[in-house]
């Protein structure tokens, strides 16, 4: 998985293609509720949680390749915060601090939802234009 994160960083530096970000964030949005509302601590939860965390980290890194006219927005600050929260959650669960882990993961997922809703409803955003074209 470290290789995946390294590849994402290298891609972020070179690419402004938002498709890579969408490829990583879509499973995060879909898997989130399944992981949050099912039995916790079993093998499936751990496996899906690891996949979700890696995808979230990669997705956060990929956001820095996406700018609007070369400028960053508050969504990039959210990406930094989310990246921090996911790392915090991983460290917390490794130390056995379930409460911090749960709060950080739920907060990370809610941040992803907020970013998605904003991007999907804001004019002149790629995802917004794509959704509108599907509805017509």
N, CA, C and O atoms as CSV, one atom per row, in Angstrom:
chain,resi,resn,atom,element,x,y,z
A,1,UNK,N,N,0.812,-1.199,0.000
A,1,UNK,CA,C,0.000,0.000,0.000
A,1,UNK,C,C,0.858,1.267,0.000
A,1,UNK,O,O,0.433,2.304,-0.509
A,2,UNK,N,N,2.039,1.189,0.557
A,2,UNK,CA,C,2.926,2.352,0.536
A,2,UNK,C,C,3.252,2.755,-0.890
A,2,UNK,O,O,3.392,3.939,-1.197
A,3,UNK,N,N,3.373,1.755,-1.763
A,3,UNK,CA,C,3.633,2.021,-3.174
A,3,UNK,C,C,2.464,2.781,-3.796
A,3,UNK,O,O,2.669,3.665,-4.628
A,4,UNK,N,N,1.236,2.439,-3.393
A,4,UNK,CA,C,0.053,3.138,-3.892
A,4,UNK,C,C,0.071,4.599,-3.471
A,4,UNK,O,O,-0.233,5.480,-4.275
A,5,UNK,N,N,0.421,4.863,-2.227
A,5,UNK,CA,C,0.491,6.238,-1.741
A,5,UNK,C,C,1.595,7.001,-2.468
A,5,UNK,O,O,1.406,8.154,-2.856
A,6,UNK,N,N,2.745,6.357,-2.651
A,6,UNK,CA,C,3.842,6.984,-3.390
A,6,UNK,C,C,3.410,7.326,-4.819
A,6,UNK,O,O,3.694,8.416,-5.317
A,7,UNK,N,N,2.727,6.394,-5.467
A,7,UNK,CA,C,2.256,6.638,-6.837
A,7,UNK,C,C,1.274,7.805,-6.874
A,7,UNK,O,O,1.287,8.603,-7.811
A,8,UNK,N,N,0.423,7.902,-5.855
A,8,UNK,CA,C,-0.539,9.007,-5.803
A,8,UNK,C,C,0.168,10.349,-5.660
A,8,UNK,O,O,-0.215,11.330,-6.297
A,9,UNK,N,N,1.187,10.388,-4.832
A,9,UNK,CA,C,1.935,11.633,-4.648
A,9,UNK,C,C,2.605,12.027,-5.961
A,9,UNK,O,O,2.543,13.190,-6.360
A,10,UNK,N,N,3.238,11.080,-6.628
A,10,UNK,CA,C,3.907,11.372,-7.904
A,10,UNK,C,C,2.883,11.824,-8.942
A,10,UNK,O,O,3.153,12.740,-9.718
A,11,UNK,N,N,1.720,11.195,-8.962
A,11,UNK,CA,C,0.674,11.571,-9.910
A,11,UNK,C,C,0.138,12.956,-9.588
A,11,UNK,O,O,-0.122,13.748,-10.495
A,12,UNK,N,N,-0.028,13.255,-8.308
A,12,UNK,CA,C,-0.539,14.556,-7.892
A,12,UNK,C,C,0.351,15.677,-8.400
A,12,UNK,O,O,-0.138,16.714,-8.850
A,13,UNK,N,N,1.629,15.471,-8.330
A,13,UNK,CA,C,2.565,16.507,-8.750
A,13,UNK,C,C,2.439,16.770,-10.249
A,13,UNK,O,O,2.643,17.899,-10.696
A,14,UNK,N,N,2.104,15.741,-11.029
A,14,UNK,CA,C,2.098,15.852,-12.482
A,14,UNK,C,C,0.712,16.019,-13.095
A,14,UNK,O,O,0.607,16.469,-14.236
A,15,UNK,N,N,-0.342,15.674,-12.384
A,15,UNK,CA,C,-1.648,15.569,-13.020
A,15,UNK,C,C,-2.685,16.498,-12.405
A,15,UNK,O,O,-2.758,16.667,-11.188
A,16,UNK,N,N,-3.475,17.087,-13.275
A,16,UNK,CA,C,-4.624,17.866,-12.820
A,16,UNK,C,C,-5.908,17.163,-13.232
A,16,UNK,O,O,-6.973,17.780,-13.256
A,17,UNK,N,N,-5.818,15.880,-13.555
A,17,UNK,CA,C,-6.965,15.114,-14.014
A,17,UNK,C,C,-7.830,14.703,-12.822
A,17,UNK,O,O,-7.401,13.879,-12.014
A,18,UNK,N,N,-9.028,15.253,-12.697
A,18,UNK,CA,C,-9.869,14.930,-11.551
A,18,UNK,C,C,-10.434,13.516,-11.576
A,18,UNK,O,O,-10.989,13.058,-10.577
A,19,UNK,N,N,-10.303,12.817,-12.699
A,19,UNK,CA,C,-10.822,11.449,-12.770
A,19,UNK,C,C,-10.134,10.540,-11.757
A,19,UNK,O,O,-10.777,9.667,-11.174
A,20,UNK,N,N,-8.849,10.732,-11.545
A,20,UNK,CA,C,-8.128,9.917,-10.568
A,20,UNK,C,C,-8.689,10.135,-9.161
A,20,UNK,O,O,-8.830,9.195,-8.379
A,21,UNK,N,N,-9.001,11.379,-8.865
A,21,UNK,CA,C,-9.604,11.691,-7.565
A,21,UNK,C,C,-10.979,11.032,-7.457
A,21,UNK,O,O,-11.313,10.466,-6.416
A,22,UNK,N,N,-11.764,11.100,-8.509
A,22,UNK,CA,C,-13.094,10.495,-8.489
A,22,UNK,C,C,-13.024,8.978,-8.333
A,22,UNK,O,O,-13.863,8.379,-7.660
A,23,UNK,N,N,-12.022,8.359,-8.956
A,23,UNK,CA,C,-11.854,6.907,-8.853
A,23,UNK,C,C,-11.559,6.489,-7.417
A,23,UNK,O,O,-11.979,5.413,-6.989
A,24,UNK,N,N,-10.850,7.317,-6.676
A,24,UNK,CA,C,-10.530,6.967,-5.289
A,24,UNK,C,C,-11.620,7.383,-4.307
A,24,UNK,O,O,-11.825,6.713,-3.295
A,25,UNK,N,N,-12.317,8.472,-4.590
A,25,UNK,CA,C,-13.304,8.951,-3.617
A,25,UNK,C,C,-14.647,8.230,-3.746
A,25,UNK,O,O,-15.368,8.110,-2.756
A,26,UNK,N,N,-14.995,7.755,-4.922
A,26,UNK,CA,C,-16.279,7.055,-5.097
A,26,UNK,C,C,-16.401,5.839,-4.171
A,26,UNK,O,O,-17.419,5.701,-3.493
A,27,UNK,N,N,-15.396,4.955,-4.121
A,27,UNK,CA,C,-15.521,3.826,-3.183
A,27,UNK,C,C,-15.532,4.271,-1.715
A,27,UNK,O,O,-16.142,3.617,-0.870
A,28,UNK,N,N,-14.860,5.376,-1.421
A,28,UNK,CA,C,-14.876,5.901,-0.053
A,28,UNK,C,C,-16.307,6.263,0.344
A,28,UNK,O,O,-16.757,5.933,1.442
A,29,UNK,N,N,-17.011,6.936,-0.551
A,29,UNK,CA,C,-18.384,7.349,-0.261
A,29,UNK,C,C,-19.321,6.152,-0.139
A,29,UNK,O,O,-20.230,6.153,0.690
A,30,UNK,N,N,-19.100,5.135,-0.965
A,30,UNK,CA,C,-19.963,3.950,-0.950
A,30,UNK,C,C,-19.659,3.045,0.244
A,30,UNK,O,O,-20.579,2.566,0.908
A,31,UNK,N,N,-18.392,2.811,0.518
A,31,UNK,CA,C,-18.007,1.910,1.612
A,31,UNK,C,C,-18.250,2.501,2.996
A,31,UNK,O,O,-18.478,1.761,3.954
A,32,UNK,N,N,-18.204,3.818,3.109
A,32,UNK,CA,C,-18.331,4.471,4.416
A,32,UNK,C,C,-19.476,3.985,5.273
A,32,UNK,O,O,-19.242,3.518,6.388
A,33,UNK,N,N,-20.716,4.078,4.795
A,33,UNK,CA,C,-21.835,3.646,5.638
A,33,UNK,C,C,-21.783,2.148,5.973
A,33,UNK,O,O,-22.131,1.735,7.079
A,34,UNK,N,N,-21.346,1.353,5.006
A,34,UNK,CA,C,-21.254,-0.086,5.244
A,34,UNK,C,C,-20.292,-0.383,6.384
A,34,UNK,O,O,-20.577,-1.226,7.235
A,35,UNK,N,N,-19.167,0.297,6.406
A,35,UNK,CA,C,-18.170,0.083,7.460
A,35,UNK,C,C,-18.652,0.648,8.792
A,35,UNK,O,O,-18.470,0.028,9.840
A,36,UNK,N,N,-19.269,1.829,8.744
A,36,UNK,CA,C,-19.687,2.498,9.981
A,36,UNK,C,C,-20.861,1.810,10.681
A,36,UNK,O,O,-20.953,1.838,11.908
A,37,UNK,N,N,-21.761,1.189,9.905
A,37,UNK,CA,C,-22.994,0.667,10.498
A,37,UNK,C,C,-23.046,-0.855,10.616
A,37,UNK,O,O,-24.102,-1.410,10.919
A,38,UNK,N,N,-21.955,-1.520,10.388
A,38,UNK,CA,C,-21.942,-2.970,10.548
A,38,UNK,C,C,-21.141,-3.319,11.799
A,38,UNK,O,O,-20.631,-2.442,12.496
A,39,UNK,N,N,-21.045,-4.615,12.065
A,39,UNK,CA,C,-20.275,-5.063,13.220
A,39,UNK,C,C,-18.843,-4.570,13.130
A,39,UNK,O,O,-18.221,-4.621,12.068
A,40,UNK,N,N,-18.338,-4.102,14.230
A,40,UNK,CA,C,-16.984,-3.546,14.249
A,40,UNK,C,C,-15.989,-4.549,14.818
A,40,UNK,O,O,-16.322,-5.378,15.664
A,41,UNK,N,N,-14.751,-4.447,14.323
A,41,UNK,CA,C,-13.672,-5.232,14.885
A,41,UNK,C,C,-13.444,-6.590,14.253
A,41,UNK,O,O,-12.420,-7.215,14.525
A,42,UNK,N,N,-14.354,-7.073,13.422
A,42,UNK,CA,C,-14.132,-8.372,12.794
A,42,UNK,C,C,-13.228,-8.219,11.567
A,42,UNK,O,O,-12.853,-7.105,11.202
A,43,UNK,N,N,-12.891,-9.319,10.949
A,43,UNK,CA,C,-11.952,-9.291,9.820
A,43,UNK,C,C,-12.446,-8.428,8.665
A,43,UNK,O,O,-11.669,-7.693,8.056
A,44,UNK,N,N,-13.725,-8.517,8.367
A,44,UNK,CA,C,-14.283,-7.734,7.262
A,44,UNK,C,C,-14.166,-6.245,7.548
A,44,UNK,O,O,-13.780,-5.467,6.675
A,45,UNK,N,N,-14.498,-5.853,8.765
A,45,UNK,CA,C,-14.398,-4.449,9.153
A,45,UNK,C,C,-12.953,-3.955,9.028
A,45,UNK,O,O,-12.706,-2.869,8.505
A,46,UNK,N,N,-12.021,-4.748,9.502
A,46,UNK,CA,C,-10.610,-4.356,9.454
A,46,UNK,C,C,-10.140,-4.253,8.004
A,46,UNK,O,O,-9.485,-3.277,7.639
A,47,UNK,N,N,-10.463,-5.241,7.177
A,47,UNK,CA,C,-10.034,-5.227,5.778
A,47,UNK,C,C,-10.643,-4.045,5.026
A,47,UNK,O,O,-9.931,-3.299,4.353
A,48,UNK,N,N,-11.959,-3.877,5.140
A,48,UNK,CA,C,-12.609,-2.759,4.450
A,48,UNK,C,C,-12.138,-1.419,5.003
A,48,UNK,O,O,-11.998,-0.450,4.256
A,49,UNK,N,N,-11.896,-1.363,6.291
A,49,UNK,CA,C,-11.396,-0.135,6.905
A,49,UNK,C,C,-10.019,0.246,6.380
A,49,UNK,O,O,-9.742,1.421,6.142
A,50,UNK,N,N,-9.164,-0.745,6.201
A,50,UNK,CA,C,-7.840,-0.461,5.641
A,50,UNK,C,C,-7.936,0.034,4.208
A,50,UNK,O,O,-7.278,1.001,3.824
A,51,UNK,N,N,-8.759,-0.637,3.431
A,51,UNK,CA,C,-8.959,-0.202,2.037
A,51,UNK,C,C,-9.498,1.215,2.022
A,51,UNK,O,O,-9.012,2.060,1.270
A,52,UNK,N,N,-10.501,1.480,2.850
A,52,UNK,CA,C,-11.134,2.803,2.918
A,52,UNK,C,C,-10.103,3.867,3.316
A,52,UNK,O,O,-10.050,4.937,2.709
A,53,UNK,N,N,-9.295,3.577,4.323
A,53,UNK,CA,C,-8.308,4.550,4.803
A,53,UNK,C,C,-7.272,4.853,3.722
A,53,UNK,O,O,-6.933,6.016,3.503
A,54,UNK,N,N,-6.770,3.832,3.053
A,54,UNK,CA,C,-5.788,4.058,1.988
A,54,UNK,C,C,-6.399,4.865,0.846
A,54,UNK,O,O,-5.768,5.783,0.323
A,55,UNK,N,N,-7.623,4.522,0.461
A,55,UNK,CA,C,-8.282,5.287,-0.604
A,55,UNK,C,C,-8.497,6.740,-0.193
A,55,UNK,O,O,-8.337,7.650,-1.007
A,56,UNK,N,N,-8.857,6.954,1.056
A,56,UNK,CA,C,-9.088,8.311,1.541
A,56,UNK,C,C,-7.783,9.108,1.538
A,56,UNK,O,O,-7.765,10.269,1.131
A,57,UNK,N,N,-6.703,8.492,1.987
A,57,UNK,CA,C,-5.405,9.175,1.994
A,57,UNK,C,C,-4.983,9.533,0.575
A,57,UNK,O,O,-4.560,10.658,0.311
A,58,UNK,N,N,-5.099,8.579,-0.329
A,58,UNK,CA,C,-4.730,8.823,-1.727
A,58,UNK,C,C,-5.625,9.905,-2.325
A,58,UNK,O,O,-5.142,10.786,-3.036
A,59,UNK,N,N,-6.906,9.845,-2.046
A,59,UNK,CA,C,-7.843,10.839,-2.565
A,59,UNK,C,C,-7.495,12.242,-2.072
A,59,UNK,O,O,-7.530,13.205,-2.839
A,60,UNK,N,N,-7.159,12.349,-0.785
A,60,UNK,CA,C,-6.763,13.649,-0.239
A,60,UNK,C,C,-5.520,14.182,-0.941
A,60,UNK,O,O,-5.443,15.371,-1.253
A,61,UNK,N,N,-4.554,13.314,-1.188
A,61,UNK,CA,C,-3.336,13.741,-1.878
A,61,UNK,C,C,-3.633,14.170,-3.312
A,61,UNK,O,O,-3.058,15.137,-3.811
A,62,UNK,N,N,-4.525,13.451,-3.961
A,62,UNK,CA,C,-4.852,13.767,-5.348
A,62,UNK,C,C,-5.555,15.117,-5.506
A,62,UNK,O,O,-5.496,15.721,-6.578
A,63,UNK,N,N,-6.211,15.591,-4.464
A,63,UNK,CA,C,-6.905,16.878,-4.576
A,63,UNK,C,C,-5.951,18.022,-4.882
A,63,UNK,O,O,-6.354,19.031,-5.461
A,64,UNK,N,N,-4.690,17.870,-4.496
A,64,UNK,CA,C,-3.740,18.961,-4.711
A,64,UNK,C,C,-3.301,19.098,-6.159
A,64,UNK,O,O,-2.640,20.072,-6.520
A,65,UNK,N,N,-3.662,18.133,-6.985
A,65,UNK,CA,C,-3.440,18.260,-8.417
A,65,UNK,C,C,-4.595,18.942,-9.110
A,65,UNK,O,O,-4.511,19.258,-10.297
A,66,UNK,N,N,-5.688,19.177,-8.374
A,66,UNK,CA,C,-6.890,19.779,-8.943
A,66,UNK,C,C,-7.032,21.183,-8.375
A,66,UNK,O,O,-7.247,21.357,-7.176
A,67,UNK,N,N,-6.914,22.174,-9.232
A,67,UNK,CA,C,-7.079,23.563,-8.799
A,67,UNK,C,C,-8.035,24.269,-9.744
A,67,UNK,O,O,-8.293,23.803,-10.854
A,68,UNK,N,N,-8.550,25.383,-9.293
A,68,UNK,CA,C,-9.398,26.227,-10.140
A,68,UNK,C,C,-8.578,27.443,-10.525
A,68,UNK,O,O,-8.302,28.303,-9.689
A,69,UNK,N,N,-8.196,27.516,-11.767
A,69,UNK,CA,C,-7.362,28.597,-12.291
A,69,UNK,C,C,-6.067,28.740,-11.476
A,69,UNK,O,O,-5.594,29.846,-11.213
A,70,UNK,N,N,-5.516,27.589,-11.088
A,70,UNK,CA,C,-4.249,27.578,-10.365
A,70,UNK,C,C,-4.336,27.895,-8.886
A,70,UNK,O,O,-3.310,27.985,-8.211
A,71,UNK,N,N,-5.548,28.066,-8.370
A,71,UNK,CA,C,-5.716,28.427,-6.957
A,71,UNK,C,C,-6.332,27.283,-6.163
A,71,UNK,O,O,-7.132,26.501,-6.676
A,72,UNK,N,N,-5.938,27.210,-4.904
A,72,UNK,CA,C,-6.534,26.241,-3.999
A,72,UNK,C,C,-7.763,26.857,-3.339
A,72,UNK,O,O,-7.906,28.079,-3.288
A,73,UNK,N,N,-8.651,25.995,-2.830
A,73,UNK,CA,C,-9.872,26.463,-2.170
A,73,UNK,C,C,-9.944,25.878,-0.764
A,73,UNK,O,O,-9.024,25.195,-0.313
A,74,UNK,N,N,-11.037,26.153,-0.091
A,74,UNK,CA,C,-11.241,25.614,1.246
A,74,UNK,C,C,-11.325,24.089,1.202
A,74,UNK,O,O,-11.087,23.427,2.212
A,75,UNK,N,N,-11.659,23.535,0.052
A,75,UNK,CA,C,-11.714,22.077,-0.065
A,75,UNK,C,C,-10.325,21.455,0.110
A,75,UNK,O,O,-10.200,20.324,0.580
A,76,UNK,N,N,-9.302,22.189,-0.265
A,76,UNK,CA,C,-7.942,21.691,-0.070
A,76,UNK,C,C,-7.577,21.693,1.412
A,76,UNK,O,O,-6.861,20.806,1.876
A,77,UNK,N,N,-8.063,22.678,2.150
A,77,UNK,CA,C,-7.871,22.672,3.607
A,77,UNK,C,C,-8.600,21.487,4.234
A,77,UNK,O,O,-8.094,20.847,5.156
A,78,UNK,N,N,-9.793,21.207,3.720
A,78,UNK,CA,C,-10.547,20.051,4.196
A,78,UNK,C,C,-9.772,18.758,3.903
A,78,UNK,O,O,-9.781,17.833,4.715
A,79,UNK,N,N,-9.109,18.696,2.756
A,79,UNK,CA,C,-8.313,17.516,2.403
A,79,UNK,C,C,-7.160,17.330,3.387
A,79,UNK,O,O,-6.870,16.207,3.798
A,80,UNK,N,N,-6.504,18.423,3.764
A,80,UNK,CA,C,-5.410,18.340,4.742
A,80,UNK,C,C,-5.947,17.859,6.082
A,80,UNK,O,O,-5.359,16.980,6.711
A,81,UNK,N,N,-7.056,18.432,6.516
A,81,UNK,CA,C,-7.674,18.035,7.785
A,81,UNK,C,C,-8.096,16.571,7.747
A,81,UNK,O,O,-7.873,15.830,8.704
A,82,UNK,N,N,-8.705,16.158,6.641
A,82,UNK,CA,C,-9.167,14.778,6.505
A,82,UNK,C,C,-7.984,13.814,6.514
A,82,UNK,O,O,-8.029,12.777,7.175
A,83,UNK,N,N,-6.939,14.154,5.787
A,83,UNK,CA,C,-5.729,13.335,5.773
A,83,UNK,C,C,-5.208,13.162,7.205
A,83,UNK,O,O,-4.882,12.052,7.624
A,84,UNK,N,N,-5.135,14.253,7.934
A,84,UNK,CA,C,-4.681,14.215,9.320
A,84,UNK,C,C,-5.587,13.313,10.170
A,84,UNK,O,O,-5.092,12.512,10.963
A,85,UNK,N,N,-6.889,13.438,10.010
A,85,UNK,CA,C,-7.839,12.652,10.800
A,85,UNK,C,C,-7.709,11.157,10.518
A,85,UNK,O,O,-7.785,10.343,11.438
A,86,UNK,N,N,-7.515,10.794,9.254
A,86,UNK,CA,C,-7.365,9.376,8.915
A,86,UNK,C,C,-6.090,8.822,9.541
A,86,UNK,O,O,-6.102,7.732,10.111
A,87,UNK,N,N,-4.996,9.563,9.437
A,87,UNK,CA,C,-3.743,9.127,10.066
A,87,UNK,C,C,-3.935,9.021,11.579
A,87,UNK,O,O,-3.469,8.068,12.203
A,88,UNK,N,N,-4.614,9.993,12.157
A,88,UNK,CA,C,-4.899,9.997,13.601
A,88,UNK,C,C,-5.712,8.764,13.989
A,88,UNK,O,O,-5.450,8.143,15.020
A,89,UNK,N,N,-6.688,8.413,13.171
A,89,UNK,CA,C,-7.529,7.238,13.438
A,89,UNK,C,C,-6.720,5.947,13.371
A,89,UNK,O,O,-6.917,5.041,14.180
A,90,UNK,N,N,-5.812,5.870,12.404
A,90,UNK,CA,C,-4.972,4.676,12.268
A,90,UNK,C,C,-4.070,4.532,13.495
A,90,UNK,O,O,-3.951,3.445,14.061
A,91,UNK,N,N,-3.446,5.619,13.894
A,91,UNK,CA,C,-2.571,5.586,15.072
A,91,UNK,C,C,-3.387,5.225,16.316
A,91,UNK,O,O,-2.936,4.442,17.151
A,92,UNK,N,N,-4.583,5.793,16.435
A,92,UNK,CA,C,-5.424,5.542,17.611
A,92,UNK,C,C,-5.798,4.066,17.716
A,92,UNK,O,O,-5.728,3.489,18.801
A,93,UNK,N,N,-6.189,3.452,16.612
A,93,UNK,CA,C,-6.617,2.050,16.700
A,93,UNK,C,C,-5.423,1.142,16.974
A,93,UNK,O,O,-5.564,0.114,17.636
A,94,UNK,N,N,-4.258,1.512,16.474
A,94,UNK,CA,C,-3.050,0.716,16.758
A,94,UNK,C,C,-2.691,0.789,18.244
A,94,UNK,O,O,-2.110,-0.144,18.799
A,95,UNK,N,N,-3.041,1.901,18.874
A,95,UNK,CA,C,-2.787,2.063,20.316
A,95,UNK,C,C,-3.956,1.550,21.159
A,95,UNK,O,O,-3.891,1.577,22.388
A,96,UNK,N,N,-5.026,1.084,20.506
A,96,UNK,CA,C,-6.183,0.569,21.228
A,96,UNK,C,C,-7.167,1.628,21.672
A,96,UNK,O,O,-8.059,1.336,22.469
A,97,UNK,N,N,-7.036,2.836,21.188
A,97,UNK,CA,C,-7.940,3.925,21.562
A,97,UNK,C,C,-9.117,3.957,20.586
A,97,UNK,O,O,-9.111,4.700,19.604
A,98,UNK,N,N,-10.109,3.146,20.876
A,98,UNK,CA,C,-11.251,2.966,19.985
A,98,UNK,C,C,-12.074,4.243,19.865
A,98,UNK,O,O,-12.547,4.574,18.778
A,99,UNK,N,N,-12.244,4.950,20.955
A,99,UNK,CA,C,-13.063,6.177,20.939
A,99,UNK,C,C,-12.495,7.229,19.964
A,99,UNK,O,O,-13.236,7.791,19.158
A,100,UNK,N,N,-11.198,7.488,20.042
A,100,UNK,CA,C,-10.562,8.451,19.135
A,100,UNK,C,C,-10.638,7.940,17.700
A,100,UNK,O,O,-10.897,8.713,16.778
A,101,UNK,N,N,-10.416,6.643,17.509
A,101,UNK,CA,C,-10.498,6.035,16.184
A,101,UNK,C,C,-11.888,6.263,15.573
A,101,UNK,O,O,-12.005,6.708,14.431
A,102,UNK,N,N,-12.922,5.956,16.334
A,102,UNK,CA,C,-14.291,6.108,15.830
A,102,UNK,C,C,-14.596,7.559,15.472
A,102,UNK,O,O,-15.134,7.835,14.400
A,103,UNK,N,N,-14.258,8.471,16.352
A,103,UNK,CA,C,-14.540,9.892,16.091
A,103,UNK,C,C,-13.796,10.401,14.862
A,103,UNK,O,O,-14.360,11.126,14.043
A,104,UNK,N,N,-12.533,10.019,14.738
A,104,UNK,CA,C,-11.743,10.478,13.598
A,104,UNK,C,C,-12.273,9.896,12.285
A,104,UNK,O,O,-12.313,10.593,11.271
A,105,UNK,N,N,-12.675,8.637,12.299
A,105,UNK,CA,C,-13.198,8.012,11.076
A,105,UNK,C,C,-14.551,8.598,10.688
A,105,UNK,O,O,-14.788,8.888,9.515
A,106,UNK,N,N,-15.421,8.770,11.647
A,106,UNK,CA,C,-16.727,9.376,11.351
A,106,UNK,C,C,-16.534,10.798,10.840
A,106,UNK,O,O,-17.178,11.204,9.874
A,107,UNK,N,N,-15.651,11.554,11.484
A,107,UNK,CA,C,-15.363,12.919,11.029
A,107,UNK,C,C,-14.793,12.952,9.628
A,107,UNK,O,O,-15.143,13.827,8.837
A,108,UNK,N,N,-13.918,12.011,9.310
A,108,UNK,CA,C,-13.343,11.933,7.967
A,108,UNK,C,C,-14.417,11.647,6.929
A,108,UNK,O,O,-14.442,12.255,5.858
A,109,UNK,N,N,-15.296,10.723,7.257
A,109,UNK,CA,C,-16.366,10.376,6.317
A,109,UNK,C,C,-17.319,11.561,6.127
A,109,UNK,O,O,-17.709,11.869,5.001
A,110,UNK,N,N,-17.687,12.216,7.210
A,110,UNK,CA,C,-18.578,13.380,7.091
A,110,UNK,C,C,-17.921,14.494,6.274
A,110,UNK,O,O,-18.594,15.181,5.505
A,111,UNK,N,N,-16.613,14.673,6.440
A,111,UNK,CA,C,-15.882,15.651,5.627
A,111,UNK,C,C,-15.958,15.312,4.146
A,111,UNK,O,O,-16.125,16.197,3.308
A,112,UNK,N,N,-15.837,14.035,3.829
A,112,UNK,CA,C,-15.948,13.605,2.429
A,112,UNK,C,C,-17.345,13.885,1.883
A,112,UNK,O,O,-17.496,14.298,0.734
A,113,UNK,N,N,-18.354,13.661,2.703
A,113,UNK,CA,C,-19.736,13.935,2.283
A,113,UNK,C,C,-19.928,15.433,2.040
A,113,UNK,O,O,-20.515,15.829,1.033
A,114,UNK,N,N,-19.438,16.259,2.953
A,114,UNK,CA,C,-19.547,17.720,2.788
A,114,UNK,C,C,-18.868,18.168,1.495
A,114,UNK,O,O,-19.431,18.954,0.733
A,115,UNK,N,N,-17.674,17.672,1.254
A,115,UNK,CA,C,-16.943,18.038,0.037
A,115,UNK,C,C,-17.705,17.588,-1.206
A,115,UNK,O,O,-17.794,18.330,-2.184
A,116,UNK,N,N,-18.254,16.378,-1.171
A,116,UNK,CA,C,-19.016,15.875,-2.311
A,116,UNK,C,C,-20.253,16.730,-2.570
A,116,UNK,O,O,-20.519,17.109,-3.710
A,117,UNK,N,N,-21.008,17.032,-1.518
A,117,UNK,CA,C,-22.223,17.841,-1.684
A,117,UNK,C,C,-21.866,19.208,-2.253
A,117,UNK,O,O,-22.536,19.699,-3.162
A,118,UNK,N,N,-20.817,19.820,-1.726
A,118,UNK,CA,C,-20.409,21.121,-2.253
A,118,UNK,C,C,-20.017,21.013,-3.726
A,118,UNK,O,O,-20.487,21.791,-4.556
A,119,UNK,N,N,-19.162,20.055,-4.044
A,119,UNK,CA,C,-18.686,19.906,-5.423
A,119,UNK,C,C,-19.821,19.552,-6.378
A,119,UNK,O,O,-19.824,19.977,-7.533
A,120,UNK,N,N,-20.777,18.780,-5.894
A,120,UNK,CA,C,-21.882,18.356,-6.756
A,120,UNK,C,C,-22.912,19.456,-6.981
A,120,UNK,O,O,-23.651,19.421,-7.965
A,121,UNK,N,N,-22.966,20.428,-6.082
A,121,UNK,CA,C,-23.980,21.480,-6.209
A,121,UNK,C,C,-23.416,22.825,-6.651
A,121,UNK,O,O,-24.175,23.697,-7.075
A,122,UNK,N,N,-22.109,23.011,-6.563
A,122,UNK,CA,C,-21.499,24.290,-6.952
A,122,UNK,C,C,-21.387,24.381,-8.469
A,122,UNK,O,O,-21.001,23.419,-9.132
A,123,UNK,N,N,-21.723,25.526,-9.001
A,123,UNK,CA,C,-21.630,25.730,-10.445
A,123,UNK,C,C,-20.172,25.714,-10.889
A,123,UNK,O,O,-19.258,26.033,-10.128
A,124,UNK,N,N,-19.993,25.333,-12.143
A,124,UNK,CA,C,-18.673,25.306,-12.789
A,124,UNK,C,C,-17.701,24.303,-12.164
A,124,UNK,O,O,-16.486,24.461,-12.282
A,125,UNK,N,N,-18.220,23.295,-11.516
A,125,UNK,CA,C,-17.385,22.201,-11.021
A,125,UNK,C,C,-17.627,21.012,-11.938
A,125,UNK,O,O,-18.749,20.798,-12.397
A,126,UNK,N,N,-16.598,20.252,-12.204
A,126,UNK,CA,C,-16.692,19.136,-13.128
A,126,UNK,C,C,-17.779,18.149,-12.725
A,126,UNK,O,O,-18.570,17.726,-13.568
A,127,UNK,N,N,-17.830,17.779,-11.456
A,127,UNK,CA,C,-18.819,16.798,-11.004
A,127,UNK,C,C,-20.225,17.357,-11.146
A,127,UNK,O,O,-21.151,16.629,-11.507
A,128,UNK,N,N,-20.392,18.644,-10.867
A,128,UNK,CA,C,-21.690,19.290,-11.031
A,128,UNK,C,C,-22.122,19.258,-12.493
A,128,UNK,O,O,-23.263,18.911,-12.796
A,129,UNK,N,N,-21.231,19.612,-13.383
A,129,UNK,CA,C,-21.548,19.594,-14.818
A,129,UNK,C,C,-21.867,18.190,-15.294
A,129,UNK,O,O,-22.762,17.999,-16.118
A,130,UNK,N,N,-21.147,17.212,-14.784
A,130,UNK,CA,C,-21.380,15.831,-15.164
A,130,UNK,C,C,-22.753,15.352,-14.677
A,130,UNK,O,O,-23.484,14.703,-15.425
A,131,UNK,N,N,-23.099,15.669,-13.436
A,131,UNK,CA,C,-24.401,15.271,-12.893
A,131,UNK,C,C,-25.532,15.941,-13.665
A,131,UNK,O,O,-26.525,15.293,-13.997
A,132,UNK,N,N,-25.388,17.244,-13.957
A,132,UNK,CA,C,-26.408,17.960,-14.714
A,132,UNK,C,C,-26.586,17.378,-16.118
A,132,UNK,O,O,-27.706,17.314,-16.625
A,133,UNK,N,N,-25.493,16.957,-16.741
A,133,UNK,CA,C,-25.603,16.377,-18.074
A,133,UNK,C,C,-26.325,15.025,-18.026
A,133,UNK,O,O,-26.995,14.656,-18.989
A,134,UNK,N,N,-26.199,14.290,-16.933
A,134,UNK,CA,C,-26.904,13.029,-16.806
A,134,UNK,C,C,-28.404,13.225,-16.598
A,134,UNK,O,O,-29.215,12.392,-17.001
A,135,UNK,N,N,-28.755,14.342,-15.961
A,135,UNK,CA,C,-30.155,14.615,-15.664
A,135,UNK,C,C,-30.932,15.176,-16.840
A,135,UNK,O,O,-32.163,15.185,-16.825
A,136,UNK,N,N,-30.226,15.643,-17.855
A,136,UNK,CA,C,-30.910,16.256,-19.007
A,136,UNK,C,C,-31.293,15.236,-20.022
A,136,UNK,O,O,-31.876,15.578,-21.051
